[in-house]
């Protein structure tokens, strides 16, 4: 009996979703190991590797047209920038 295989698009999107979850998990683990510098350093190293994998998967899915992102309107970008600048100035 022939095995049915998921289409490439579904497999890559699933892998991307899993990778996003992994980066979230390693981020939490890095925060929770703050008192153990050796372990925290290892977790941060793994976290960076997972982010690189996630980025590669995102680029693969997007380059095939399977993950569309919308460009933010310039007004929204400017508004967010102003909010950031205001928060930054309040800290000083």
PDB file as gemmi writes it, atoms N, CA and C in Angstrom:
CRYST1    1.000    1.000    1.000  90.00  90.00  90.00 P 1                      
ATOM      1  N   UNK A   1       0.838  -1.181   0.000  1.00  0.00           N  
ATOM      2  CA  UNK A   1       0.000   0.000   0.000  1.00  0.00           C  
ATOM      3  C   UNK A   1       0.882   1.243   0.000  1.00  0.00           C  
ATOM      4  N   UNK A   2       0.614   2.186  -0.884  1.00  0.00           N  
ATOM      5  CA  UNK A   2       1.408   3.405  -0.991  1.00  0.00           C  
ATOM      6  C   UNK A   2       1.088   4.338   0.169  1.00  0.00           C  
ATOM      7  N   UNK A   3       2.154   4.928   0.703  1.00  0.00           N  
ATOM      8  CA  UNK A   3       1.975   5.891   1.789  1.00  0.00           C  
ATOM      9  C   UNK A   3       1.626   7.246   1.211  1.00  0.00           C  
ATOM     10  N   UNK A   4       0.688   7.911   1.853  1.00  0.00           N  
ATOM     11  CA  UNK A   4       0.360   9.278   1.457  1.00  0.00           C  
ATOM     12  C   UNK A   4       1.323  10.208   2.177  1.00  0.00           C  
ATOM     13  N   UNK A   5       1.795  11.191   1.457  1.00  0.00           N  
ATOM     14  CA  UNK A   5       2.747  12.140   2.022  1.00  0.00           C  
ATOM     15  C   UNK A   5       2.132  13.535   1.996  1.00  0.00           C  
ATOM     16  N   UNK A   6       2.389  14.278   3.041  1.00  0.00           N  
ATOM     17  CA  UNK A   6       1.911  15.657   3.092  1.00  0.00           C  
ATOM     18  C   UNK A   6       2.590  16.471   2.002  1.00  0.00           C  
ATOM     19  N   UNK A   7       1.876  17.415   1.432  1.00  0.00           N  
ATOM     20  CA  UNK A   7       2.514  18.305   0.458  1.00  0.00           C  
ATOM     21  C   UNK A   7       3.620  19.131   1.124  1.00  0.00           C  
ATOM     22  N   UNK A   8       4.601  19.538   0.337  1.00  0.00           N  
ATOM     23  CA  UNK A   8       5.729  20.315   0.862  1.00  0.00           C  
ATOM     24  C   UNK A   8       5.269  21.549   1.623  1.00  0.00           C  
ATOM     25  N   UNK A   9       4.253  22.221   1.090  1.00  0.00           N  
ATOM     26  CA  UNK A   9       3.768  23.438   1.752  1.00  0.00           C  
ATOM     27  C   UNK A   9       3.309  23.144   3.173  1.00  0.00           C  
ATOM     28  N   UNK A  10       2.542  22.111   3.352  1.00  0.00           N  
ATOM     29  CA  UNK A  10       2.041  21.771   4.693  1.00  0.00           C  
ATOM     30  C   UNK A  10       3.182  21.376   5.620  1.00  0.00           C  
ATOM     31  N   UNK A  11       4.137  20.612   5.098  1.00  0.00           N  
ATOM     32  CA  UNK A  11       5.267  20.184   5.936  1.00  0.00           C  
ATOM     33  C   UNK A  11       6.101  21.376   6.380  1.00  0.00           C  
ATOM     34  N   UNK A  12       6.390  22.298   5.450  1.00  0.00           N  
ATOM     35  CA  UNK A  12       7.198  23.465   5.816  1.00  0.00           C  
ATOM     36  C   UNK A  12       6.464  24.386   6.779  1.00  0.00           C  
ATOM     37  N   UNK A  13       5.181  24.592   6.564  1.00  0.00           N  
ATOM     38  CA  UNK A  13       4.415  25.439   7.479  1.00  0.00           C  
ATOM     39  C   UNK A  13       4.341  24.811   8.865  1.00  0.00           C  
ATOM     40  N   UNK A  14       4.194  23.498   8.920  1.00  0.00           N  
ATOM     41  CA  UNK A  14       4.178  22.802  10.210  1.00  0.00           C  
ATOM     42  C   UNK A  14       5.536  22.911  10.901  1.00  0.00           C  
ATOM     43  N   UNK A  15       6.603  22.729  10.129  1.00  0.00           N  
ATOM     44  CA  UNK A  15       7.953  22.851  10.690  1.00  0.00           C  
ATOM     45  C   UNK A  15       8.197  24.263  11.209  1.00  0.00           C  
ATOM     46  N   UNK A  16       7.713  25.261  10.478  1.00  0.00           N  
ATOM     47  CA  UNK A  16       7.863  26.657  10.919  1.00  0.00           C  
ATOM     48  C   UNK A  16       7.112  26.889  12.224  1.00  0.00           C  
ATOM     49  N   UNK A  17       5.896  26.379  12.319  1.00  0.00           N  
ATOM     50  CA  UNK A  17       5.113  26.528  13.550  1.00  0.00           C  
ATOM     51  C   UNK A  17       5.821  25.850  14.724  1.00  0.00           C  
ATOM     52  N   UNK A  18       6.368  24.673  14.496  1.00  0.00           N  
ATOM     53  CA  UNK A  18       7.113  23.964  15.553  1.00  0.00           C  
ATOM     54  C   UNK A  18       8.346  24.750  15.963  1.00  0.00           C  
ATOM     55  N   UNK A  19       9.034  25.322  14.991  1.00  0.00           N  
ATOM     56  CA  UNK A  19      10.245  26.087  15.279  1.00  0.00           C  
ATOM     57  C   UNK A  19       9.920  27.327  16.089  1.00  0.00           C  
ATOM     58  N   UNK A  20       8.803  27.967  15.785  1.00  0.00           N  
ATOM     59  CA  UNK A  20       8.379  29.129  16.575  1.00  0.00           C  
ATOM     60  C   UNK A  20       8.135  28.718  18.025  1.00  0.00           C  
ATOM     61  N   UNK A  21       7.513  27.585  18.213  1.00  0.00           N  
ATOM     62  CA  UNK A  21       7.238  27.100  19.564  1.00  0.00           C  
ATOM     63  C   UNK A  21       8.536  26.761  20.294  1.00  0.00           C  
ATOM     64  N   UNK A  22       9.495  26.174  19.570  1.00  0.00           N  
ATOM     65  CA  UNK A  22      10.787  25.856  20.185  1.00  0.00           C  
ATOM     66  C   UNK A  22      11.515  27.118  20.640  1.00  0.00           C  
ATOM     67  N   UNK A  23      11.502  28.153  19.807  1.00  0.00           N  
ATOM     68  CA  UNK A  23      12.182  29.385  20.218  1.00  0.00           C  
ATOM     69  C   UNK A  23      11.519  29.970  21.453  1.00  0.00           C  
ATOM     70  N   UNK A  24      10.205  29.878  21.524  1.00  0.00           N  
ATOM     71  CA  UNK A  24       9.490  30.357  22.712  1.00  0.00           C  
ATOM     72  C   UNK A  24       9.906  29.542  23.943  1.00  0.00           C  
ATOM     73  N   UNK A  25       9.977  28.240  23.800  1.00  0.00           N  
ATOM     74  CA  UNK A  25      10.339  27.362  24.919  1.00  0.00           C  
ATOM     75  C   UNK A  25      11.762  27.637  25.400  1.00  0.00           C  
ATOM     76  N   UNK A  26      12.707  27.762  24.474  1.00  0.00           N  
ATOM     77  CA  UNK A  26      14.088  28.048  24.875  1.00  0.00           C  
ATOM     78  C   UNK A  26      14.227  29.450  25.459  1.00  0.00           C  
ATOM     79  N   UNK A  27      13.411  30.383  25.008  1.00  0.00           N  
ATOM     80  CA  UNK A  27      13.436  31.722  25.595  1.00  0.00           C  
ATOM     81  C   UNK A  27      13.011  31.671  27.061  1.00  0.00           C  
ATOM     82  N   UNK A  28      11.922  30.960  27.339  1.00  0.00           N  
ATOM     83  CA  UNK A  28      11.458  30.814  28.723  1.00  0.00           C  
ATOM     84  C   UNK A  28      12.527  30.105  29.556  1.00  0.00           C  
ATOM     85  N   UNK A  29      13.101  29.043  29.004  1.00  0.00           N  
ATOM     86  CA  UNK A  29      14.135  28.298  29.732  1.00  0.00           C  
ATOM     87  C   UNK A  29      15.339  29.191  30.036  1.00  0.00           C  
ATOM     88  N   UNK A  30      15.719  30.032  29.089  1.00  0.00           N  
ATOM     89  CA  UNK A  30      16.846  30.953  29.309  1.00  0.00           C  
ATOM     90  C   UNK A  30      16.539  31.920  30.441  1.00  0.00           C  
ATOM     91  N   UNK A  31      15.316  32.409  30.482  1.00  0.00           N  
ATOM     92  CA  UNK A  31      14.920  33.323  31.558  1.00  0.00           C  
ATOM     93  C   UNK A  31      14.897  32.615  32.907  1.00  0.00           C  
ATOM     94  N   UNK A  32      14.444  31.383  32.923  1.00  0.00           N  
ATOM     95  CA  UNK A  32      14.300  30.641  34.179  1.00  0.00           C  
ATOM     96  C   UNK A  32      15.640  30.153  34.737  1.00  0.00           C  
ATOM     97  N   UNK A  33      16.682  30.132  33.929  1.00  0.00           N  
ATOM     98  CA  UNK A  33      17.993  29.675  34.399  1.00  0.00           C  
ATOM     99  C   UNK A  33      18.931  30.845  34.678  1.00  0.00           C  
ATOM    100  N   UNK A  34      18.366  32.004  34.956  1.00  0.00           N  
ATOM    101  CA  UNK A  34      19.162  33.218  35.137  1.00  0.00           C  
ATOM    102  C   UNK A  34      20.197  33.096  36.256  1.00  0.00           C  
ATOM    103  N   UNK A  35      19.949  32.271  37.257  1.00  0.00           N  
ATOM    104  CA  UNK A  35      20.881  32.142  38.365  1.00  0.00           C  
ATOM    105  C   UNK A  35      22.055  31.222  38.088  1.00  0.00           C  
ATOM    106  N   UNK A  36      21.992  30.461  37.030  1.00  0.00           N  
ATOM    107  CA  UNK A  36      23.046  29.510  36.683  1.00  0.00           C  
ATOM    108  C   UNK A  36      23.662  29.963  35.359  1.00  0.00           C  
ATOM    109  N   UNK A  37      24.765  30.723  35.451  1.00  0.00           N  
ATOM    110  CA  UNK A  37      25.338  31.337  34.253  1.00  0.00           C  
ATOM    111  C   UNK A  37      25.770  30.339  33.191  1.00  0.00           C  
ATOM    112  N   UNK A  38      26.313  29.196  33.590  1.00  0.00           N  
ATOM    113  CA  UNK A  38      26.740  28.199  32.617  1.00  0.00           C  
ATOM    114  C   UNK A  38      25.561  27.626  31.852  1.00  0.00           C  
ATOM    115  N   UNK A  39      24.528  27.245  32.569  1.00  0.00           N  
ATOM    116  CA  UNK A  39      23.338  26.690  31.939  1.00  0.00           C  
ATOM    117  C   UNK A  39      22.629  27.757  31.109  1.00  0.00           C  
ATOM    118  N   UNK A  40      22.553  28.962  31.635  1.00  0.00           N  
ATOM    119  CA  UNK A  40      21.899  30.057  30.893  1.00  0.00           C  
ATOM    120  C   UNK A  40      22.638  30.338  29.590  1.00  0.00           C  
ATOM    121  N   UNK A  41      23.950  30.330  29.657  1.00  0.00           N  
ATOM    122  CA  UNK A  41      24.748  30.543  28.447  1.00  0.00           C  
ATOM    123  C   UNK A  41      24.460  29.467  27.404  1.00  0.00           C  
ATOM    124  N   UNK A  42      24.370  28.221  27.850  1.00  0.00           N  
ATOM    125  CA  UNK A  42      24.042  27.122  26.935  1.00  0.00           C  
ATOM    126  C   UNK A  42      22.657  27.313  26.334  1.00  0.00           C  
ATOM    127  N   UNK A  43      21.686  27.695  27.164  1.00  0.00           N  
ATOM    128  CA  UNK A  43      20.321  27.902  26.685  1.00  0.00           C  
ATOM    129  C   UNK A  43      20.266  29.053  25.676  1.00  0.00           C  
ATOM    130  N   UNK A  44      21.001  30.125  25.941  1.00  0.00           N  
ATOM    131  CA  UNK A  44      21.018  31.256  25.013  1.00  0.00           C  
ATOM    132  C   UNK A  44      21.658  30.867  23.681  1.00  0.00           C  
ATOM    133  N   UNK A  45      22.681  30.022  23.746  1.00  0.00           N  
ATOM    134  CA  UNK A  45      23.328  29.542  22.521  1.00  0.00           C  
ATOM    135  C   UNK A  45      22.343  28.703  21.697  1.00  0.00           C  
ATOM    136  N   UNK A  46      21.643  27.805  22.357  1.00  0.00           N  
ATOM    137  CA  UNK A  46      20.641  26.975  21.672  1.00  0.00           C  
ATOM    138  C   UNK A  46      19.524  27.865  21.124  1.00  0.00           C  
ATOM    139  N   UNK A  47      19.100  28.845  21.919  1.00  0.00           N  
ATOM    140  CA  UNK A  47      18.048  29.761  21.478  1.00  0.00           C  
ATOM    141  C   UNK A  47      18.457  30.464  20.187  1.00  0.00           C  
ATOM    142  N   UNK A  48      19.686  30.931  20.112  1.00  0.00           N  
ATOM    143  CA  UNK A  48      20.167  31.605  18.902  1.00  0.00           C  
ATOM    144  C   UNK A  48      20.153  30.648  17.709  1.00  0.00           C  
ATOM    145  N   UNK A  49      20.575  29.419  17.922  1.00  0.00           N  
ATOM    146  CA  UNK A  49      20.544  28.427  16.846  1.00  0.00           C  
ATOM    147  C   UNK A  49      19.113  28.168  16.375  1.00  0.00           C  
ATOM    148  N   UNK A  50      18.188  28.085  17.320  1.00  0.00           N  
ATOM    149  CA  UNK A  50      16.785  27.846  16.967  1.00  0.00           C  
ATOM    150  C   UNK A  50      16.206  29.032  16.195  1.00  0.00           C  
ATOM    151  N   UNK A  51      16.594  30.248  16.575  1.00  0.00           N  
ATOM    152  CA  UNK A  51      16.141  31.426  15.829  1.00  0.00           C  
ATOM    153  C   UNK A  51      16.686  31.397  14.397  1.00  0.00           C  
ATOM    154  N   UNK A  52      17.923  30.964  14.232  1.00  0.00           N  
ATOM    155  CA  UNK A  52      18.497  30.875  12.889  1.00  0.00           C  
ATOM    156  C   UNK A  52      17.750  29.842  12.042  1.00  0.00           C  
ATOM    157  N   UNK A  53      17.405  28.705  12.650  1.00  0.00           N  
ATOM    158  CA  UNK A  53      16.630  27.696  11.932  1.00  0.00           C  
ATOM    159  C   UNK A  53      15.241  28.220  11.573  1.00  0.00           C  
ATOM    160  N   UNK A  54      14.612  28.902  12.519  1.00  0.00           N  
ATOM    161  CA  UNK A  54      13.290  29.465  12.277  1.00  0.00           C  
ATOM    162  C   UNK A  54      13.349  30.466  11.136  1.00  0.00           C  
ATOM    163  N   UNK A  55      14.370  31.289  11.108  1.00  0.00           N  
ATOM    164  CA  UNK A  55      14.521  32.279  10.052  1.00  0.00           C  
ATOM    165  C   UNK A  55      14.700  31.609   8.693  1.00  0.00           C  
ATOM    166  N   UNK A  56      15.505  30.553   8.651  1.00  0.00           N  
ATOM    167  CA  UNK A  56      15.712  29.825   7.396  1.00  0.00           C  
ATOM    168  C   UNK A  56      14.410  29.194   6.906  1.00  0.00           C  
ATOM    169  N   UNK A  57      13.641  28.621   7.826  1.00  0.00           N  
ATOM    170  CA  UNK A  57      12.358  28.025   7.441  1.00  0.00           C  
ATOM    171  C   UNK A  57      11.389  29.098   6.954  1.00  0.00           C  
ATOM    172  N   UNK A  58      11.342  30.222   7.659  1.00  0.00           N  
ATOM    173  CA  UNK A  58      10.474  31.315   7.235  1.00  0.00           C  
ATOM    174  C   UNK A  58      10.844  31.772   5.833  1.00  0.00           C  
ATOM    175  N   UNK A  59      12.135  31.963   5.589  1.00  0.00           N  
ATOM    176  CA  UNK A  59      12.581  32.410   4.267  1.00  0.00           C  
ATOM    177  C   UNK A  59      12.207  31.399   3.186  1.00  0.00           C  
ATOM    178  N   UNK A  60      12.309  30.106   3.486  1.00  0.00           N  
ATOM    179  CA  UNK A  60      11.954  29.073   2.520  1.00  0.00           C  
ATOM    180  C   UNK A  60      10.465  29.116   2.200  1.00  0.00           C  
ATOM    181  N   UNK A  61       9.640  29.214   3.234  1.00  0.00           N  
ATOM    182  CA  UNK A  61       8.188  29.241   3.034  1.00  0.00           C  
ATOM    183  C   UNK A  61       7.777  30.519   2.292  1.00  0.00           C  
ATOM    184  N   UNK A  62       8.359  31.632   2.681  1.00  0.00           N  
ATOM    185  CA  UNK A  62       8.000  32.898   2.051  1.00  0.00           C  
ATOM    186  C   UNK A  62       8.476  32.955   0.597  1.00  0.00           C  
ATOM    187  N   UNK A  63       9.667  32.431   0.329  1.00  0.00           N  
ATOM    188  CA  UNK A  63      10.194  32.486  -1.037  1.00  0.00           C  
ATOM    189  C   UNK A  63       9.344  31.675  -2.012  1.00  0.00           C  
ATOM    190  N   UNK A  64       8.635  30.683  -1.514  1.00  0.00           N  
ATOM    191  CA  UNK A  64       7.755  29.874  -2.355  1.00  0.00           C  
ATOM    192  C   UNK A  64       6.353  30.474  -2.461  1.00  0.00           C  
ATOM    193  N   UNK A  65       6.134  31.597  -1.768  1.00  0.00           N  
ATOM    194  CA  UNK A  65       4.839  32.259  -1.815  1.00  0.00           C  
ATOM    195  C   UNK A  65       3.803  31.629  -0.905  1.00  0.00           C  
ATOM    196  N   UNK A  66       4.241  30.811   0.052  1.00  0.00           N  
ATOM    197  CA  UNK A  66       3.325  30.096   0.933  1.00  0.00           C  
ATOM    198  C   UNK A  66       3.065  30.836   2.246  1.00  0.00           C  
ATOM    199  N   UNK A  67       3.768  31.918   2.489  1.00  0.00           N  
ATOM    200  CA  UNK A  67       3.609  32.689   3.723  1.00  0.00           C  
ATOM    201  C   UNK A  67       3.693  34.155   3.354  1.00  0.00           C  
ATOM    202  N   UNK A  68       2.555  34.771   3.233  1.00  0.00           N  
ATOM    203  CA  UNK A  68       2.500  36.166   2.818  1.00  0.00           C  
ATOM    204  C   UNK A  68       2.486  37.075   4.045  1.00  0.00           C  
ATOM    205  N   UNK A  69       3.238  38.129   3.974  1.00  0.00           N  
ATOM    206  CA  UNK A  69       3.213  39.145   5.019  1.00  0.00           C  
ATOM    207  C   UNK A  69       2.817  40.472   4.374  1.00  0.00           C  
ATOM    208  N   UNK A  70       2.059  41.235   5.115  1.00  0.00           N  
ATOM    209  CA  UNK A  70       1.644  42.547   4.618  1.00  0.00           C  
ATOM    210  C   UNK A  70       2.580  43.610   5.162  1.00  0.00           C  
ATOM    211  N   UNK A  71       2.903  44.543   4.316  1.00  0.00           N  
ATOM    212  CA  UNK A  71       3.723  45.658   4.760  1.00  0.00           C  
ATOM    213  C   UNK A  71       2.858  46.603   5.580  1.00  0.00           C  
ATOM    214  N   UNK A  72       3.393  47.034   6.700  1.00  0.00           N  
ATOM    215  CA  UNK A  72       2.656  47.956   7.563  1.00  0.00           C  
ATOM    216  C   UNK A  72       2.546  49.319   6.879  1.00  0.00           C  
ATOM    217  N   UNK A  73       1.406  49.973   7.039  1.00  0.00           N  
ATOM    218  CA  UNK A  73       1.272  51.327   6.484  1.00  0.00           C  
ATOM    219  C   UNK A  73       2.272  52.276   7.160  1.00  0.00           C  
ATOM    220  N   UNK A  74       2.792  53.212   6.395  1.00  0.00           N  
ATOM    221  CA  UNK A  74       3.796  54.142   6.911  1.00  0.00           C  
ATOM    222  C   UNK A  74       3.278  54.892   8.133  1.00  0.00           C  
ATOM    223  N   UNK A  75       1.991  55.216   8.178  1.00  0.00           N  
ATOM    224  CA  UNK A  75       1.425  55.917   9.329  1.00  0.00           C  
ATOM    225  C   UNK A  75       1.562  55.075  10.593  1.00  0.00           C  
ATOM    226  N   UNK A  76       1.313  53.785  10.493  1.00  0.00           N  
ATOM    227  CA  UNK A  76       1.426  52.888  11.647  1.00  0.00           C  
ATOM    228  C   UNK A  76       2.881  52.770  12.104  1.00  0.00           C  
ATOM    229  N   UNK A  77       3.791  52.722  11.150  1.00  0.00           N  
ATOM    230  CA  UNK A  77       5.227  52.658  11.480  1.00  0.00           C  
ATOM    231  C   UNK A  77       5.643  53.917  12.227  1.00  0.00           C  
ATOM    232  N   UNK A  78       5.233  55.079  11.716  1.00  0.00           N  
ATOM    233  CA  UNK A  78       5.577  56.349  12.359  1.00  0.00           C  
ATOM    234  C   UNK A  78       4.974  56.448  13.759  1.00  0.00           C  
ATOM    235  N   UNK A  79       3.737  55.984  13.911  1.00  0.00           N  
ATOM    236  CA  UNK A  79       3.073  56.015  15.213  1.00  0.00           C  
ATOM    237  C   UNK A  79       3.824  55.140  16.220  1.00  0.00           C  
ATOM    238  N   UNK A  80       4.220  53.959  15.802  1.00  0.00           N  
ATOM    239  CA  UNK A  80       4.958  53.050  16.682  1.00  0.00           C  
ATOM    240  C   UNK A  80       6.316  53.636  17.043  1.00  0.00           C  
ATOM    241  N   UNK A  81       6.965  54.254  16.071  1.00  0.00           N  
ATOM    242  CA  UNK A  81       8.260  54.894  16.325  1.00  0.00           C  
ATOM    243  C   UNK A  81       8.122  56.006  17.351  1.00  0.00           C  
ATOM    244  N   UNK A  82       7.087  56.811  17.233  1.00  0.00           N  
ATOM    245  CA  UNK A  82       6.858  57.901  18.188  1.00  0.00           C  
ATOM    246  C   UNK A  82       6.604  57.360  19.592  1.00  0.00           C  
ATOM    247  N   UNK A  83       5.830  56.296  19.687  1.00  0.00           N  
ATOM    248  CA  UNK A  83       5.568  55.689  21.000  1.00  0.00           C  
ATOM    249  C   UNK A  83       6.854  55.172  21.621  1.00  0.00           C  
ATOM    250  N   UNK A  84       7.693  54.559  20.806  1.00  0.00           N  
ATOM    251  CA  UNK A  84       8.971  54.058  21.296  1.00  0.00           C  
ATOM    252  C   UNK A  84       9.858  55.199  21.785  1.00  0.00           C  
ATOM    253  N   UNK A  85       9.929  56.254  20.999  1.00  0.00           N  
ATOM    254  CA  UNK A  85      10.750  57.404  21.370  1.00  0.00           C  
ATOM    255  C   UNK A  85      10.245  58.048  22.662  1.00  0.00           C  
ATOM    256  N   UNK A  86       8.932  58.149  22.823  1.00  0.00           N  
ATOM    257  CA  UNK A  86       8.364  58.726  24.036  1.00  0.00           C  
ATOM    258  C   UNK A  86       8.721  57.864  25.257  1.00  0.00           C  
ATOM    259  N   UNK A  87       8.599  56.568  25.123  1.00  0.00           N  
ATOM    260  CA  UNK A  87       8.931  55.669  26.226  1.00  0.00           C  
ATOM    261  C   UNK A  87      10.416  55.761  26.561  1.00  0.00           C  
ATOM    262  N   UNK A  88      11.237  55.845  25.535  1.00  0.00           N  
ATOM    263  CA  UNK A  88      12.692  55.958  25.727  1.00  0.00           C  
ATOM    264  C   UNK A  88      13.046  57.255  26.446  1.00  0.00           C  
ATOM    265  N   UNK A  89      12.397  58.365  26.061  1.00  0.00           N  
ATOM    266  CA  UNK A  89      12.664  59.654  26.683  1.00  0.00           C  
ATOM    267  C   UNK A  89      12.191  59.693  28.131  1.00  0.00           C  
ATOM    268  N   UNK A  90      11.141  58.970  28.463  1.00  0.00           N  
ATOM    269  CA  UNK A  90      10.643  58.933  29.842  1.00  0.00           C  
ATOM    270  C   UNK A  90      11.610  58.202  30.759  1.00  0.00           C  
ATOM    271  N   UNK A  91      12.379  57.272  30.215  1.00  0.00           N  
ATOM    272  CA  UNK A  91      13.356  56.526  31.015  1.00  0.00           C  
ATOM    273  C   UNK A  91      14.549  57.388  31.416  1.00  0.00           C  
ATOM    274  N   UNK A  92      14.817  58.411  30.626  1.00  0.00           N  
ATOM    275  CA  UNK A  92      16.017  59.222  30.854  1.00  0.00           C  
ATOM    276  C   UNK A  92      15.789  60.271  31.882  1.00  0.00           C  
TER     277      UNK A  92                                                      
END                                                                             
